[in-house]
Amino acid sequence: MKKQAIIFILLMSCNLSFSQQLPIYSQYLFNKFLINPAVAGSDGYTTVSLTARQQWLGYSGAPRTFALSMQARMLKRTASVEQTSGKKAVLRPKNDGKVGLGGYIFSDKNGLINRTGFQMTYSYHTWLKNNTQLSLGMSFNGYHYRIDDSEINFADPNDPWLNNDIRRGIFVPDVTFGAYLLNPRFSLGFSADQLLGAVIKTNNKAYEEFHMARQYNFFGSYDFNSGNNDIIRSSFLLVVSEQPNPKIMADLGATYFAGQDYWAGVAYRTTGAIIVNGGLRYKNMFIGYAFDFTLQEIQRVTYGTHELTVALKFGDNSRRYRWLDRY
C-alpha cells in the first residue's frame, strides 16, 4: 500500500503541475491547429504536419510528444481569385467553402503517464469586413490513458496496482472549442481544452474525484513591414489552467520572416525559458526547429528541449487562395 500511495502522489503531481497537464509547443505559430480547432482549413490549404518534441533531453522520464495532423478547407467548387485594392495584394476566392475539417493523432509520455489518442475537428469560416475571417471550431478528443509500470518493481504480486484500471489503461473522451480571427495584418485566437474535465472513473474510490482541469489558450500576432516582402511578427501565447490555484504561463516573442522562405525568432516563457526558433521553406515543404533553454536548475542535467516540425501544404493554385499568414 505504501508503493500505491507513492504512485498516486506521482500521478497527481504530474496532472496538477501546469507544465505537465497538456503538451506544450514552442512553435505554436507554426501549427496553431494543435492548440485551436478553429484553425482547421482557415488558410485555404490542405496541410499535413508532423511535430516531435523532446523536453529536457537527457533527463529520465522527461515529457516527450509526437503529433501527426491534417487539416483542409472544403471548397464548394473551383474558385476564381479576386485581388483587392491596396498597396499589398490580398487574394481570396469569390466562392470559397465555409467548412474546414481536420484531425490528428498523438502520443504524449510524461514520466509514468502515457497518453495516446486522436482528435477529430469541424470548423466553420465566414468573412467579416476589411478582409477579416472569423472561424469557429469544435473537436472531439479521445485518448488511452495509463501508467507505465515497466520501471516499477512490485514486491507483492497481489498489489492492487497490478490490476488497477489506470495501470491497464482506460479510454478518456473530451471536447475542445476554439475561435480564430484572421486578418492580413493580425490574428487572434482562443480555445478551451478538456471541457468535460476528462473525468476518469475507476474501481478505486480514491480516484472518484480525479479529473483533468480545463485549460484556456489565448494567442495573437501582429505584423510589422520591414521592407520589400519581409516582416517582423510579434506574438504572444497565454495559457491558463483552471485549478484551485490557477496556473498561468505566457510566451512573448518576435519572428523575422525573409519573404516566405526563411524565418528566425526568439521568445521568452514566463515559467523560465528562452526559446530560439527558425525554419525554411522548400517548394511546398516547411521545416521548423525550436530550442528551449530553461532558466531553472534542471538545465544543469539536461541538453535542453528540442522541437522539430515538418509540414506539407497543398493547393497553391486557382482552387485555393494565398493568405498572407506566413504559416
C-alpha positions as CSV (number, residue, x, y, z in Angstrom):
1,M,0.0,0.0,0.0
2,K,2.9,2.3,0.6
3,K,4.0,1.8,-3.0
4,Q,0.4,2.6,-4.1
5,A,0.4,5.8,-2.2
6,I,3.8,6.9,-3.8
7,I,2.5,6.2,-7.3
8,F,-0.7,8.0,-6.6
9,I,1.3,11.1,-5.4
10,L,3.3,11.0,-8.6
11,L,0.2,10.7,-10.7
12,M,-1.5,13.6,-9.1
13,S,1.6,15.8,-9.1
14,C,2.0,15.2,-12.9
15,N,-1.6,16.3,-13.5
16,L,-1.6,19.2,-11.1
17,S,1.7,20.6,-12.4
18,F,0.8,23.2,-15.0
19,S,3.6,22.3,-17.4
20,Q,2.7,18.6,-17.4
21,Q,-1.0,18.6,-17.8
22,L,-1.1,19.0,-21.6
23,P,1.8,19.1,-24.1
24,I,3.5,22.5,-24.6
25,Y,4.5,23.5,-28.1
26,S,7.2,26.2,-28.7
27,Q,6.3,26.5,-32.4
28,Y,2.6,27.1,-31.8
29,L,2.7,29.7,-34.6
30,F,3.9,27.0,-37.0
31,N,0.9,24.8,-36.4
32,K,-1.9,26.6,-34.5
33,F,-4.2,23.7,-35.2
34,L,-2.7,21.7,-32.4
35,I,-4.0,24.2,-29.8
36,N,-7.1,25.6,-31.6
37,P,-9.6,23.5,-33.6
38,A,-11.0,26.7,-35.3
39,V,-7.7,26.9,-37.3
40,A,-8.7,23.8,-39.4
41,G,-8.9,25.0,-43.0
42,S,-8.6,28.7,-42.1
43,D,-5.8,29.4,-44.7
44,G,-7.4,27.5,-47.6
45,Y,-4.7,24.9,-47.8
46,T,-4.6,21.2,-47.2
47,T,-1.8,20.8,-44.6
48,V,-0.1,17.7,-43.2
49,S,2.2,18.3,-40.3
50,L,4.4,16.2,-38.1
51,T,5.7,17.6,-34.8
52,A,8.2,15.9,-32.5
53,R,9.1,17.4,-29.1
54,Q,11.6,16.1,-26.5
55,Q,11.6,18.2,-23.3
56,W,14.7,18.2,-21.1
57,L,16.8,15.9,-23.3
58,G,18.9,13.6,-21.2
59,Y,16.6,13.6,-18.2
60,S,14.9,10.3,-17.4
61,G,11.2,10.5,-17.5
62,A,11.1,13.9,-19.2
63,P,8.0,14.8,-21.4
64,R,8.1,13.6,-25.0
65,T,5.4,14.3,-27.5
66,F,4.7,13.3,-31.1
67,A,1.7,14.6,-33.2
68,L,0.7,14.0,-36.8
69,S,-2.1,16.3,-38.0
70,M,-4.0,17.0,-41.2
71,Q,-6.5,19.8,-41.9
72,A,-8.2,21.2,-45.0
73,R,-10.8,23.6,-46.4
74,M,-13.8,22.0,-48.2
75,L,-14.3,24.2,-51.3
76,K,-17.7,24.2,-53.0
77,R,-16.2,24.2,-56.5
78,T,-13.2,25.7,-58.4
79,A,-12.9,29.2,-57.1
80,S,-11.8,32.2,-59.2
81,V,-9.5,34.5,-57.3
82,E,-10.0,38.3,-56.9
83,Q,-7.5,40.9,-56.0
84,T,-8.4,43.6,-53.5
85,S,-7.2,47.1,-53.8
86,G,-4.3,48.4,-51.6
87,K,-0.6,48.6,-51.6
88,K,-0.2,44.9,-50.9
89,A,-2.4,42.4,-52.7
90,V,-4.8,40.3,-50.7
91,L,-6.1,37.3,-52.6
92,R,-9.2,35.4,-51.7
93,P,-11.8,33.3,-53.6
94,K,-15.2,34.6,-54.6
95,N,-16.9,31.3,-53.9
96,D,-14.8,29.6,-51.2
97,G,-16.3,26.9,-49.0
98,K,-17.0,27.7,-45.4
99,V,-16.3,24.3,-43.8
100,G,-13.0,23.0,-42.5
101,L,-12.1,19.5,-41.4
102,G,-9.1,18.2,-39.6
103,G,-7.7,15.7,-37.2
104,Y,-4.6,14.4,-35.6
105,I,-3.1,11.5,-33.7
106,F,-0.7,12.0,-30.8
107,S,1.5,10.2,-28.3
108,D,2.4,12.0,-25.1
109,K,4.7,10.5,-22.4
110,N,5.5,12.2,-19.2
111,G,7.2,10.1,-16.5
112,L,4.9,7.2,-15.6
113,I,2.0,8.7,-17.5
114,N,1.2,7.8,-21.2
115,R,-1.5,9.3,-23.3
116,T,-2.1,8.1,-26.9
117,G,-5.1,9.4,-28.8
118,F,-6.7,11.3,-31.6
119,Q,-8.8,14.4,-32.3
120,M,-11.5,15.0,-35.0
121,T,-12.4,18.6,-35.8
122,Y,-15.1,20.5,-37.6
123,S,-14.7,24.2,-38.2
124,Y,-16.8,26.9,-39.9
125,H,-15.4,30.1,-41.5
126,T,-17.1,33.3,-42.5
127,W,-15.9,36.6,-43.9
128,L,-16.2,39.8,-41.9
129,K,-15.4,43.4,-43.1
130,N,-11.9,44.5,-44.1
131,N,-10.8,41.1,-45.3
132,T,-11.1,39.6,-41.8
133,Q,-12.1,36.0,-41.4
134,L,-13.9,34.6,-38.3
135,S,-13.6,30.9,-37.6
136,L,-15.3,28.7,-35.0
137,G,-14.3,25.1,-34.4
138,M,-15.2,22.1,-32.2
139,S,-13.3,18.9,-31.8
140,F,-13.9,15.5,-30.2
141,N,-10.9,14.1,-28.4
142,G,-10.2,10.6,-27.2
143,Y,-7.1,9.0,-25.7
144,H,-5.9,5.9,-23.9
145,Y,-4.6,6.9,-20.5
146,R,-2.4,4.6,-18.5
147,I,0.5,4.4,-16.1
148,D,3.7,2.7,-17.4
149,D,4.8,0.4,-14.7
150,S,7.8,-1.0,-16.7
151,E,10.1,0.9,-14.4
152,I,8.3,-0.1,-11.2
153,N,9.1,-3.2,-9.2
154,F,6.2,-4.7,-7.3
155,A,7.4,-6.8,-4.4
156,D,3.9,-8.0,-3.7
157,P,2.4,-9.9,-6.6
158,N,-1.1,-9.2,-5.1
159,D,-0.5,-5.4,-5.1
160,P,-3.8,-3.7,-6.1
161,W,-1.9,-1.6,-8.7
162,L,-1.2,-4.7,-10.8
163,N,-4.9,-4.9,-11.6
164,N,-5.8,-1.2,-11.4
165,D,-7.7,0.3,-14.3
166,I,-5.3,3.2,-14.7
167,R,-2.3,0.8,-14.9
168,R,-4.1,-1.3,-17.5
169,G,-5.2,1.8,-19.3
170,I,-8.6,3.5,-19.8
171,F,-10.2,5.4,-22.6
172,V,-11.0,9.1,-21.9
173,P,-13.3,11.2,-24.1
174,D,-13.3,15.0,-24.1
175,V,-14.3,18.1,-26.2
176,T,-12.4,21.2,-27.2
177,F,-13.8,24.5,-28.5
178,G,-12.0,27.3,-30.4
179,A,-12.4,30.7,-32.1
180,Y,-10.0,32.3,-34.5
181,L,-9.8,35.7,-36.1
182,L,-7.5,36.1,-39.1
183,N,-6.6,39.3,-41.0
184,P,-3.8,40.1,-43.4
185,R,-2.1,42.1,-40.6
186,F,-3.1,40.3,-37.3
187,S,-4.5,37.1,-35.8
188,L,-6.3,36.4,-32.5
189,G,-7.3,33.0,-31.2
190,F,-9.0,31.5,-28.2
191,S,-9.5,27.8,-27.3
192,A,-10.8,25.8,-24.3
193,D,-9.4,22.3,-23.7
194,Q,-10.9,19.5,-21.7
195,L,-14.3,21.0,-21.4
196,L,-15.7,17.7,-20.0
197,G,-12.9,17.6,-17.4
198,A,-11.6,14.3,-18.8
199,V,-13.3,12.6,-15.8
200,I,-11.7,9.3,-15.1
201,K,-13.9,6.6,-13.5
202,T,-12.1,3.6,-11.9
203,N,-13.0,0.8,-9.5
204,N,-10.8,2.5,-6.8
205,K,-12.7,5.1,-4.7
206,A,-9.5,7.1,-4.3
207,Y,-9.9,8.3,-7.9
208,E,-13.6,9.3,-7.9
209,E,-12.6,12.9,-7.8
210,F,-9.7,12.6,-10.2
211,H,-10.0,14.8,-13.3
212,M,-8.1,17.0,-15.7
213,A,-8.6,20.7,-15.2
214,R,-9.8,22.8,-18.1
215,Q,-7.2,24.8,-19.9
216,Y,-7.7,28.1,-21.9
217,N,-5.3,29.2,-24.6
218,F,-5.2,32.8,-25.9
219,F,-2.8,33.7,-28.7
220,G,-2.2,36.5,-31.1
221,S,0.2,38.1,-33.6
222,Y,0.7,41.4,-35.4
223,D,2.9,42.0,-38.5
224,F,5.2,45.0,-39.0
225,N,6.5,45.6,-42.5
226,S,10.3,45.8,-42.6
227,G,10.8,46.5,-46.3
228,N,10.2,44.5,-49.5
229,N,8.3,41.4,-48.6
230,D,10.0,40.9,-45.2
231,I,8.0,41.3,-42.0
232,I,8.6,41.2,-38.2
233,R,5.8,39.3,-36.4
234,S,5.2,40.0,-32.7
235,S,3.3,37.2,-31.0
236,F,2.0,36.1,-27.6
237,L,0.5,33.0,-26.1
238,L,-1.3,33.0,-22.7
239,V,-2.2,29.6,-21.1
240,V,-4.5,29.5,-18.1
241,S,-5.2,26.2,-16.3
242,E,-8.4,26.1,-14.3
243,Q,-7.2,24.7,-10.9
244,P,-7.9,25.7,-7.3
245,N,-4.8,27.8,-7.6
246,P,-4.9,28.9,-11.3
247,K,-1.7,28.3,-13.2
248,I,-0.7,30.9,-15.8
249,M,2.0,30.7,-18.5
250,A,2.8,33.3,-21.2
251,D,5.1,33.3,-24.2
252,L,6.2,36.7,-25.6
253,G,8.2,36.6,-28.9
254,A,9.1,38.1,-32.2
255,T,9.9,36.4,-35.5
256,Y,11.6,37.8,-38.6
257,F,10.5,36.5,-42.0
258,A,12.7,36.9,-45.1
259,G,9.9,36.7,-47.7
260,Q,8.2,33.4,-47.3
261,D,11.3,31.2,-47.5
262,Y,13.2,31.7,-44.2
263,W,12.4,32.8,-40.7
264,A,14.1,33.1,-37.3
265,G,12.8,34.3,-33.9
266,V,13.2,34.4,-30.2
267,A,10.6,34.2,-27.3
268,Y,10.6,34.3,-23.5
269,R,8.4,31.9,-21.5
270,T,7.3,33.2,-18.1
271,T,7.8,29.8,-16.4
272,G,11.5,30.4,-17.0
273,A,12.8,29.6,-20.5
274,I,14.3,31.3,-23.6
275,I,13.1,29.9,-26.9
276,V,15.0,30.2,-30.2
277,N,13.4,29.1,-33.4
278,G,14.0,29.1,-37.1
279,G,13.0,27.4,-40.3
280,L,12.8,27.4,-44.1
281,R,10.5,26.6,-46.9
282,Y,11.4,24.4,-49.9
283,K,8.6,24.4,-52.5
284,N,5.5,23.2,-50.6
285,M,7.6,21.8,-47.6
286,F,8.1,23.8,-44.4
287,I,10.7,22.8,-41.8
288,G,10.8,24.5,-38.4
289,Y,13.0,23.9,-35.3
290,A,12.9,25.3,-31.8
291,F,15.4,25.0,-28.9
292,D,14.2,25.8,-25.4
293,F,16.9,26.8,-22.9
294,T,15.3,26.6,-19.4
295,L,16.4,29.0,-16.7
296,Q,15.6,26.5,-14.0
297,E,18.0,24.2,-12.1
298,I,17.1,21.2,-14.3
299,Q,19.1,22.8,-17.2
300,R,22.3,21.6,-15.4
301,V,21.5,18.0,-16.1
302,T,19.8,18.2,-19.5
303,Y,20.7,19.2,-23.1
304,G,17.7,21.5,-23.4
305,T,14.4,21.0,-25.1
306,H,14.1,20.3,-28.8
307,E,11.2,20.5,-31.1
308,L,11.0,19.7,-34.8
309,T,8.1,20.3,-37.2
310,V,7.8,19.3,-40.8
311,A,4.7,20.5,-42.8
312,L,3.5,19.9,-46.4
313,K,1.0,22.4,-47.8
314,F,-1.1,21.5,-50.9
315,G,-3.4,23.6,-53.1
316,D,-1.3,26.6,-54.0
317,N,-3.3,27.2,-57.3
318,S,-6.5,28.6,-58.5
319,R,-8.5,26.2,-56.3
320,R,-7.0,27.7,-53.2
321,Y,-6.0,31.2,-52.2
322,R,-2.9,32.7,-50.9
323,W,-3.4,34.1,-47.4
324,L,-0.8,36.4,-46.0
325,D,-0.2,34.3,-42.9
326,R,3.4,33.1,-43.3
327,Y,2.5,29.6,-42.0
